Every structure is written in C-alpha cells, then in structure tokens.
Amino acid sequence: MDSKLKEFMNTVRMNNPGEEEFLQAVQEVVETIWEFYQENPRYKKARILERMIEPERVIIFRVPWMDDNGDVHVNRGFRVEYNSAIGPYKGGLRFHSSVSLSSLKFLGFEQTFKNSLTSLPMGGGKGGSDFNTRGKSDAEIMRFCQSFMSELYRHIGPNTDVPAGDIGVGSREIGYLYGMYKKLKNEFTGVFTGKGREYGGSLIRPEATGFGAIYFVREMLALQNESLKNKTIALSGFGNVAWGAATKAVELGAKVVTISGPDGYIYDKDGISGEKIDYLLWLRNSNMDVVKPYAEKYGAQFFEMKKPWEQKVDIAIPCAIQNELNEEDAKTLISNGCQLIAEASNMGCTAEAATLAAKEILFGPGKAVNAGGVAVSGLEMTQNSMRIDWTREEVDEKLNQIMTNIHNTCVKFGQQHTGKINYIKGANIGGFVKVAEAMMAQGLV
C-alpha cells in the first residue's frame, strides 16, 4: 500500500474506532480512487476526499414506545445525513437489531456514490433504529413509527432529506411514518419514497433493486457477447430484492435455482418462477422468515443453516445483507465455473471476496448493481413533484436506461490496460467525480 494512502487510512481508523463496516467501505473506495485523486491536485488541495468521508450531520435520538401489555421500551434512532452536494439527502430507514452508527455511516457513504451514479439529483443519507419489527403487532409497530417520526420530522423534508424503506421498513412502516409526518407538518409532500400507490407511490418500486441488478448483469454479459438466456443463477435472501431479481431474470431467459433465509437455503433444479416466486413473497409478507416451507411445498432440496454459494451456477447474486459472501464462498463459486458475481445487497461480499472475484471473473459492486432501488425512488420524487403518475412500462423503461447508463459510466472509468473492466474502480471513480465537482463548485461548506 502506498505510504500516503496508508497514512490516510490510519487517520480514518483513528477517527472512527471500532466502526468496521464503515472502515471497510471507506477503504474500498479510497484504494480504488487513490491514483485518480493524486492525478487531480485541485481535489487534493480542496481536501475533497477528507471532506467526503465525513458525514455532514449525524442525528441520534431516543425512541420510547409502549407495547400491547403497557410496558415501556426505549430504542435508539439515527439519521446520517451524509452528503447533499448534488441534491437532498436520500436513503432508506432500516429497523433491525443489527443497526448501529457504523452500519448506517457505511450505508450513507455508499449511498452518496450510488445516488451520484444514477445521474439523478440526490445526495446520500441513511437512517433507522435498533428496533426489530419481527414478532411485533401492527399496533406496536405503529406506535414505534409514530414515536420515531415525532423526532425525525424536524430534520427531513422534500428538499432537505427524503427517506425510504430498507430492511424492516416496508409499505406498512412507510405508511405509519408518513402519516405521522403529515400530521405533524400539516402538509402533503413527497418526503418519503416507497409510499403506497394510494398516496403517491411509484409502480415497480418494491421490485426495482432486483430489476436494476439484472439489467446491470445483462449489460456486463453483453460486453462479453453473452446474454442471460439459459444462465443459472443463485440468489440469496427472499425479500423484495430477491423477488425482483428472480422475476426479471426469468423474464430475460435465465433460471433461478436458489433462494435463502436465516434457516438455510433451497435448491430447485427446475427453477424458481411464476407461482413459486409469489409463494416466497407470501411467506415473507406473512412474517414467516424461513424458506423451508418452499422445499416442502415444491419438492425442492433444503440445506439447513447453509449458504447457496456451494451450488454450481453461472451467476451468483447476493441479495440479503452486507458481507454475506466471503472469500471461501467466492473460491467455491469460481472453482465450480461461476462466471459472474454481482452484489444486489449493499457490500454483499467481504473485501477479500470482492478482490478475488474482480481478479478472476466478472464482478459487479453493490453501489452500481443495486442502484435500481434508489433510481426508482428518484423517479417517484419526480412524479410527486410534477403531480403525475407514470405507467409500469414507463418506469421500467426509465430504470432500464438508468442502469445502462450506470454500466457505461463504470466502463468509462474502469477501463484497464489489459482491456478488462474493473467495475469496482469504475463505480467508485464515476460516483466520486460528480460529487467532487459539485463540492468544488459550492466552495468550502
């Protein structure tokens, strides 16, 4: 490692002790853009990188709420408003017991680059709470959401900060959060995305991250004069991202053979499509956070407490959570003939797995591959501002074009002397440049 780069990262570690997820995300970006950064002294003089890794604002607050038995609980709420150089802060809210300041700083930092890649006017942000919706009644979730919003509403707005859903925050939670915001502010504005269709939501928003991931993979393959037709795909997770990815992959001629949950994964040699995808979605929406019932219903194989990366497939797409595919998993996939790994979850691969995959096969990083979700959130913001409603086909076509443009940006900045595309480098530099130029233009703020 370059001595100046090492010194830079040592300072970042000293300033952010114990924040391993955040440090992992920063190191990946800094290492890949360092040479480009050194070649642009005006960025260095303005300390753009040093400024970019620091969030503009971090809000932490208590969230007291009462359960159905009348007992009081207290959780912690967060909003990391990371960077607003190119637009209002934009990023999801995550309700999960694993939520911490480190995880939200990592997600907000990634979101800044991801939003930049879409070319839409959106800054980066992320938020949430260590509250877990699993096992809670609708009334308990409503009370929690209303308490959470009674503080957060002061810090957000359609031209300031526009949250969305994420893990643990679906259409139900968005509805409760938005309803409380509307009551407190006495205004009907598009301050949330991922809203219900009845009050300003966009078509295909739930599927958008998965759709976008498949569009990006299709472009990666096209550059190799290949297509998705007849390719076998391993997916992890079985939420909205996996649902969207499976739906679009099958539509474009691929066969999805795995899906996973916290109890293990299923392998369906006949492919997961049609009513099988609908059944998985029903399982998820019924608060049954397991996939074993799918194996029992459709005669598929179930592998308890295992990950799907041991199967022989052409393409692997992690769709669940960060660092779910490690170096050993990557080695297994590569030795089994896998030709492409793409992160549909944020930082779905460990740093070691990503490095190995990028060296040996095609690798698509999350900030590019999973940008489809926030892209359609941006389209929802546009529809709300213009008081219009696009059809499913119109939104899907705009998403398709955005993902194609993101791929082209990655190719432009990721070209190597060998002719191979380094998509990690391409996504990081491509996302960095737009934000850096905006920060330069706006002065020292």
C-alpha positions as CSV (number, residue, x, y, z in Angstrom):
1,M,0.0,0.0,0.0
2,D,1.2,3.5,-0.9
3,S,2.7,5.2,2.2
4,K,0.4,8.3,1.9
5,L,-2.6,6.0,1.4
6,K,-1.7,4.0,4.5
7,E,-1.3,7.2,6.5
8,F,-4.7,8.5,5.2
9,M,-6.4,5.2,6.3
10,N,-4.7,5.2,9.6
11,T,-6.2,8.6,10.3
12,V,-9.6,7.4,9.3
13,R,-9.3,4.4,11.6
14,M,-8.2,6.6,14.5
15,N,-11.1,9.0,14.0
16,N,-13.7,6.1,13.7
17,P,-12.6,3.4,16.2
18,G,-14.5,0.2,16.1
19,E,-16.6,1.1,13.1
20,E,-15.6,-1.9,11.0
21,E,-18.3,-1.8,8.4
22,F,-17.7,1.9,7.7
23,L,-14.0,1.5,7.6
24,Q,-14.3,-1.4,5.1
25,A,-16.5,0.7,2.8
26,V,-14.1,3.7,3.0
27,Q,-11.0,1.6,2.4
28,E,-12.5,0.0,-0.7
29,V,-13.3,3.4,-2.2
30,V,-10.1,5.1,-1.2
31,E,-7.9,2.4,-2.5
32,T,-9.6,2.3,-5.9
33,I,-9.7,6.1,-6.5
34,W,-6.3,7.0,-4.8
35,E,-4.3,7.1,-8.1
36,F,-7.1,9.2,-9.8
37,Y,-7.2,11.5,-6.8
38,Q,-3.4,12.0,-6.9
39,E,-3.6,12.9,-10.6
40,N,-6.1,15.7,-9.8
41,P,-4.3,18.2,-7.5
42,R,-7.2,20.6,-7.3
43,Y,-9.2,17.9,-5.5
44,K,-6.3,17.3,-3.1
45,K,-5.9,21.0,-2.4
46,A,-9.6,21.3,-1.5
47,R,-9.3,18.1,0.7
48,I,-12.3,16.7,-1.2
49,L,-11.7,13.1,-0.1
50,E,-11.2,14.1,3.6
51,R,-14.4,16.1,3.5
52,M,-16.3,13.4,1.6
53,I,-15.7,10.7,4.1
54,E,-17.1,12.8,7.0
55,P,-20.9,13.0,7.2
56,E,-22.4,16.5,7.1
57,R,-24.6,15.7,10.0
58,V,-25.4,12.8,12.3
59,I,-28.6,12.8,14.3
60,I,-29.1,10.4,17.2
61,F,-32.2,10.3,19.4
62,R,-34.2,8.1,21.8
63,V,-37.4,6.4,20.7
64,P,-39.7,5.5,23.6
65,W,-42.7,3.3,22.8
66,M,-45.3,1.2,24.6
67,D,-46.1,-2.5,23.8
68,D,-49.5,-4.1,23.9
69,N,-49.1,-5.0,27.5
70,G,-48.5,-1.4,28.5
71,D,-44.7,-1.9,29.1
72,V,-42.4,0.9,28.0
73,H,-39.4,0.2,25.8
74,V,-36.7,2.6,24.6
75,N,-34.8,2.2,21.3
76,R,-32.2,4.4,19.6
77,G,-33.0,6.3,16.4
78,F,-30.5,7.5,13.8
79,R,-30.3,9.7,10.7
80,V,-26.9,10.1,9.0
81,E,-27.2,13.0,6.5
82,Y,-24.1,12.2,4.6
83,N,-23.7,14.5,1.6
84,S,-26.0,17.0,-0.1
85,A,-23.7,18.3,-2.8
86,I,-25.9,17.1,-5.7
87,G,-29.3,17.1,-4.0
88,P,-31.3,16.5,-0.9
89,Y,-30.1,13.6,1.3
90,K,-31.6,10.4,0.0
91,G,-31.5,6.9,1.6
92,G,-33.5,4.3,3.4
93,L,-34.5,3.7,7.0
94,R,-33.5,0.3,8.5
95,F,-35.3,-1.2,11.5
96,H,-33.2,-4.1,12.7
97,S,-31.4,-5.2,15.9
98,S,-28.1,-5.0,14.0
99,V,-28.4,-1.3,13.3
100,S,-25.5,0.8,14.6
101,L,-23.8,4.1,13.8
102,S,-21.1,2.2,12.0
103,S,-23.6,0.3,9.7
104,L,-25.5,3.5,8.9
105,K,-22.4,5.5,8.2
106,F,-21.2,2.7,5.8
107,L,-24.6,2.7,4.1
108,G,-24.8,6.5,3.9
109,F,-21.3,6.7,2.5
110,E,-22.2,4.0,-0.1
111,Q,-25.5,5.8,-0.9
112,T,-23.7,9.0,-1.8
113,F,-21.7,7.3,-4.6
114,K,-24.7,5.1,-5.7
115,N,-27.0,8.1,-6.0
116,S,-24.4,10.0,-7.9
117,L,-24.1,7.1,-10.4
118,T,-27.9,7.3,-11.2
119,S,-27.3,10.9,-12.5
120,L,-30.4,12.0,-10.6
121,P,-30.2,15.0,-8.2
122,M,-30.0,13.1,-4.9
123,G,-27.5,13.3,-2.1
124,G,-26.6,10.5,0.3
125,G,-28.1,9.5,3.6
126,K,-29.3,6.6,5.7
127,G,-31.1,6.1,9.0
128,G,-33.0,3.7,11.2
129,S,-33.2,2.1,14.6
130,D,-32.2,-1.0,16.5
131,F,-35.9,-1.8,16.8
132,N,-36.8,-5.1,15.3
133,T,-40.3,-5.4,13.7
134,R,-40.2,-9.2,13.9
135,G,-42.8,-10.6,16.3
136,K,-44.4,-7.2,16.9
137,S,-48.1,-6.5,16.4
138,D,-49.3,-3.9,13.9
139,A,-50.3,-1.6,16.8
140,E,-46.8,-1.9,18.4
141,I,-45.1,-1.1,15.1
142,M,-47.5,1.9,14.5
143,R,-46.7,3.3,18.0
144,F,-43.0,2.9,17.4
145,C,-43.1,4.5,14.0
146,Q,-45.1,7.5,15.4
147,S,-42.6,8.0,18.2
148,F,-39.7,7.7,15.8
149,M,-41.2,10.3,13.5
150,S,-42.0,12.7,16.3
151,E,-38.3,13.4,16.4
152,L,-37.2,12.7,12.8
153,Y,-39.8,15.1,11.2
154,R,-37.7,18.1,12.3
155,H,-34.8,17.1,10.1
156,I,-36.4,15.9,6.9
157,G,-38.4,17.4,4.0
158,P,-38.9,17.1,0.2
159,N,-36.0,19.5,-0.4
160,T,-33.9,18.6,2.6
161,D,-33.9,14.8,3.3
162,V,-36.1,12.2,1.7
163,P,-36.0,8.8,3.5
164,A,-37.3,5.5,2.1
165,G,-37.7,1.9,3.2
166,D,-35.0,-0.7,3.8
167,I,-34.7,-3.9,5.9
168,G,-37.5,-3.9,8.4
169,V,-39.2,-0.9,6.8
170,G,-41.8,-1.9,4.2
171,S,-45.0,-0.4,2.9
172,R,-46.7,-0.8,6.4
173,E,-44.0,1.1,8.2
174,I,-43.7,3.7,5.5
175,G,-47.4,4.3,5.8
176,Y,-47.3,4.8,9.6
177,L,-44.2,7.1,9.3
178,Y,-45.6,9.2,6.5
179,G,-49.0,9.5,8.3
180,M,-47.3,10.9,11.4
181,Y,-45.1,13.2,9.3
182,K,-48.2,14.6,7.5
183,K,-50.0,15.2,10.9
184,L,-47.0,16.9,12.5
185,K,-46.2,19.1,9.4
186,N,-49.8,19.7,8.3
187,E,-48.7,19.2,4.7
188,F,-48.9,16.5,2.0
189,T,-45.5,16.4,0.4
190,G,-43.3,13.7,-1.1
191,V,-41.0,13.4,1.8
192,F,-40.9,9.6,1.6
193,T,-40.4,7.2,-1.3
194,G,-41.6,3.7,-1.3
195,K,-45.1,5.0,-0.4
196,G,-48.3,3.1,-1.2
197,R,-49.8,3.6,-4.6
198,E,-52.8,5.3,-3.0
199,Y,-50.8,8.2,-1.7
200,G,-48.1,8.9,-4.2
201,G,-46.0,5.7,-4.6
202,S,-44.5,4.6,-7.8
203,L,-45.1,1.4,-9.7
204,I,-42.3,-1.2,-9.6
205,R,-40.6,0.4,-6.6
206,P,-40.7,-2.8,-4.5
207,E,-39.1,-4.8,-7.3
208,A,-36.8,-2.0,-8.5
209,T,-33.5,-3.0,-6.8
210,G,-33.8,-6.6,-8.2
211,F,-34.9,-5.4,-11.6
212,G,-32.0,-3.0,-11.8
213,A,-29.5,-5.6,-10.7
214,I,-30.5,-7.9,-13.5
215,Y,-30.3,-5.1,-16.0
216,F,-26.8,-4.3,-14.9
217,V,-25.8,-8.0,-15.1
218,R,-27.3,-8.1,-18.6
219,E,-25.0,-5.2,-19.7
220,M,-21.9,-6.9,-18.1
221,L,-22.7,-10.1,-20.1
222,A,-23.4,-8.2,-23.3
223,L,-19.9,-6.7,-23.2
224,Q,-18.7,-10.3,-23.3
225,N,-21.0,-11.0,-26.3
226,E,-23.2,-13.2,-24.0
227,S,-26.8,-12.9,-22.7
228,L,-28.8,-14.1,-19.7
229,K,-30.6,-16.7,-21.7
230,N,-30.2,-20.2,-20.2
231,K,-27.8,-19.0,-17.5
232,T,-28.3,-20.5,-14.0
233,I,-28.4,-18.0,-11.1
234,A,-28.0,-18.4,-7.3
235,L,-29.8,-15.7,-5.3
236,S,-29.7,-15.2,-1.5
237,G,-32.4,-13.7,0.6
238,F,-36.1,-13.8,-0.3
239,G,-37.3,-10.3,0.3
240,N,-38.1,-7.6,-2.3
241,V,-34.6,-7.6,-3.8
242,A,-34.5,-11.3,-4.4
243,W,-38.2,-11.2,-5.6
244,G,-37.4,-8.5,-8.2
245,A,-34.2,-10.2,-9.3
246,A,-35.8,-13.6,-9.8
247,T,-38.8,-12.1,-11.6
248,K,-36.7,-10.1,-14.1
249,A,-34.0,-12.9,-14.5
250,V,-36.7,-15.4,-15.5
251,E,-38.3,-12.8,-17.9
252,L,-35.0,-12.4,-19.6
253,G,-34.5,-16.2,-20.1
254,A,-32.4,-17.2,-17.1
255,K,-33.1,-19.9,-14.5
256,V,-33.0,-19.0,-10.8
257,V,-32.2,-22.1,-8.7
258,T,-31.6,-20.9,-5.1
259,I,-33.1,-18.6,-2.6
260,S,-32.3,-18.4,1.1
261,G,-33.4,-17.3,4.6
262,P,-32.0,-17.4,8.1
263,D,-32.9,-21.1,8.3
264,G,-30.8,-22.1,5.3
265,Y,-31.4,-22.2,1.5
266,I,-33.4,-24.1,-1.0
267,Y,-32.1,-25.5,-4.3
268,D,-34.8,-26.0,-7.0
269,K,-33.3,-27.7,-10.1
270,D,-36.5,-26.9,-12.1
271,G,-36.1,-23.2,-11.4
272,I,-37.9,-20.7,-9.3
273,S,-40.5,-18.8,-11.3
274,G,-44.2,-17.9,-11.6
275,E,-46.3,-19.0,-8.6
276,K,-43.1,-20.2,-6.8
277,I,-41.9,-16.6,-6.6
278,D,-45.3,-15.5,-5.5
279,Y,-45.3,-18.1,-2.7
280,L,-41.9,-16.9,-1.4
281,L,-43.3,-13.3,-1.3
282,W,-46.3,-14.6,0.5
283,L,-44.0,-16.3,3.1
284,R,-42.1,-13.1,3.6
285,N,-45.2,-10.9,3.9
286,S,-46.7,-13.4,6.4
287,N,-43.8,-12.8,8.8
288,M,-42.6,-16.4,8.3
289,D,-38.9,-15.6,8.0
290,V,-37.9,-19.1,6.7
291,V,-37.7,-20.8,3.4
292,K,-38.0,-24.5,4.4
293,P,-41.8,-24.4,3.7
294,Y,-41.0,-23.8,0.0
295,A,-38.9,-27.0,-0.2
296,E,-41.8,-29.0,1.4
297,K,-44.4,-27.4,-1.0
298,Y,-42.5,-27.8,-4.2
299,G,-40.2,-30.8,-3.6
300,A,-37.0,-28.8,-3.7
301,Q,-33.9,-29.5,-1.7
302,F,-33.4,-27.7,1.6
303,F,-30.0,-27.1,3.1
304,E,-30.3,-26.2,6.8
305,M,-28.2,-23.2,8.0
306,K,-26.1,-23.2,4.8
307,K,-25.5,-20.6,2.2
308,P,-26.3,-21.1,-1.5
309,W,-22.8,-20.4,-2.8
310,E,-21.8,-24.1,-2.8
311,Q,-24.1,-24.8,-5.8
312,K,-22.7,-24.9,-9.3
313,V,-24.2,-21.9,-11.2
314,D,-23.2,-19.4,-13.9
315,I,-24.1,-16.3,-11.9
316,A,-24.2,-15.5,-8.1
317,I,-26.2,-12.5,-6.8
318,P,-26.2,-11.9,-3.0
319,C,-29.5,-10.1,-2.2
320,A,-29.7,-10.1,1.6
321,I,-27.2,-8.2,3.7
322,Q,-23.6,-7.0,3.9
323,N,-20.7,-9.4,3.9
324,E,-22.9,-12.4,3.2
325,L,-20.5,-13.9,0.6
326,N,-16.9,-14.5,1.9
327,E,-13.6,-15.4,0.3
328,E,-14.2,-19.1,0.7
329,D,-17.6,-18.8,-0.9
330,A,-16.0,-16.9,-3.8
331,K,-13.4,-19.6,-4.2
332,T,-16.0,-22.3,-4.3
333,L,-18.1,-20.4,-6.9
334,I,-15.1,-19.8,-9.1
335,S,-13.9,-23.4,-8.9
336,N,-17.4,-24.5,-9.8
337,G,-17.4,-22.4,-13.0
338,C,-19.2,-19.3,-11.9
339,Q,-18.5,-16.5,-14.4
340,L,-20.1,-13.5,-12.6
341,I,-20.8,-12.3,-9.1
342,A,-22.9,-9.2,-8.6
343,E,-23.9,-7.5,-5.3
344,A,-27.6,-6.7,-5.2
345,S,-27.2,-6.2,-1.4
346,N,-25.1,-3.3,-0.1
347,M,-21.5,-4.6,0.2
348,G,-22.8,-8.1,-0.1
349,C,-19.3,-9.5,-0.4
350,T,-16.4,-9.2,2.1
351,A,-13.5,-7.2,0.9
352,E,-11.4,-10.4,0.3
353,A,-14.2,-12.0,-1.7
354,A,-14.7,-8.9,-3.9
355,T,-11.0,-8.6,-4.6
356,L,-10.7,-12.2,-5.6
357,A,-13.9,-12.1,-7.8
358,A,-12.8,-8.9,-9.5
359,K,-9.4,-10.6,-10.3
360,E,-10.7,-13.9,-11.5
361,I,-14.1,-13.4,-13.1
362,L,-16.7,-10.6,-13.7
363,F,-17.6,-8.7,-10.5
364,G,-20.3,-6.1,-10.1
365,P,-20.1,-3.9,-6.9
366,G,-23.2,-3.0,-5.0
367,K,-23.1,0.7,-5.4
368,A,-23.6,0.2,-9.2
369,V,-25.5,-3.1,-9.3
370,N,-28.2,-2.3,-6.7
371,A,-28.7,1.4,-7.6
372,G,-32.1,0.5,-9.2
373,G,-34.0,0.9,-6.0
374,V,-32.9,4.4,-5.3
375,A,-33.2,5.2,-9.0
376,V,-36.9,4.5,-8.9
377,S,-37.2,6.4,-5.6
378,G,-35.8,9.3,-7.6
379,L,-38.4,8.7,-10.3
380,E,-41.1,8.6,-7.5
381,M,-39.8,12.0,-6.3
382,T,-40.1,13.4,-9.8
383,Q,-43.7,12.1,-10.2
384,N,-44.7,13.6,-6.8
385,S,-43.2,17.0,-7.7
386,M,-44.9,17.1,-11.1
387,R,-48.2,15.6,-9.7
388,I,-48.1,12.9,-12.4
389,D,-48.2,9.1,-12.5
390,W,-46.2,7.1,-14.9
391,T,-47.2,3.6,-16.1
392,R,-45.4,0.5,-15.1
393,E,-43.9,0.3,-18.5
394,E,-42.7,3.9,-18.4
395,V,-41.0,3.5,-15.0
396,D,-39.4,0.2,-16.1
397,E,-38.0,1.7,-19.3
398,K,-36.6,4.7,-17.4
399,L,-35.0,2.2,-14.9
400,N,-33.6,0.2,-17.7
401,Q,-31.9,3.3,-19.2
402,I,-30.5,4.5,-15.9
403,M,-28.9,1.1,-15.2
404,T,-27.5,1.0,-18.8
405,N,-26.0,4.5,-18.2
406,I,-24.5,3.4,-14.9
407,H,-22.9,0.5,-16.6
408,N,-21.5,2.8,-19.3
409,T,-20.0,5.0,-16.5
410,C,-18.4,2.1,-14.9
411,V,-16.9,1.0,-18.2
412,K,-15.6,4.6,-18.9
413,F,-13.8,4.9,-15.6
414,G,-12.9,1.2,-15.1
415,Q,-11.0,0.6,-18.3
416,Q,-7.7,-1.1,-17.7
417,H,-4.6,-1.6,-19.8
418,T,-5.4,-5.3,-20.2
419,G,-8.8,-4.4,-21.7
420,K,-10.7,-5.9,-18.7
421,I,-13.1,-3.7,-16.9
422,N,-12.6,-3.1,-13.2
423,Y,-16.2,-2.4,-12.2
424,I,-15.2,-1.5,-8.6
425,K,-12.8,1.2,-9.8
426,G,-15.3,2.4,-12.4
427,A,-18.2,2.7,-10.0
428,N,-16.1,4.4,-7.3
429,I,-14.5,7.0,-9.6
430,G,-17.7,7.5,-11.6
431,G,-19.6,8.2,-8.4
432,F,-16.8,10.3,-6.9
433,V,-16.3,12.7,-9.8
434,K,-19.9,14.2,-9.9
435,V,-20.0,14.7,-6.1
436,A,-16.4,16.1,-6.1
437,E,-17.2,18.6,-8.9
438,A,-20.3,19.8,-7.1
439,M,-18.4,20.2,-3.8
440,M,-15.7,22.2,-5.6
441,A,-18.3,24.5,-7.3
442,Q,-20.0,25.2,-3.9
443,G,-16.9,26.2,-2.0
444,L,-15.8,25.3,1.5
445,V,-19.2,24.4,3.0
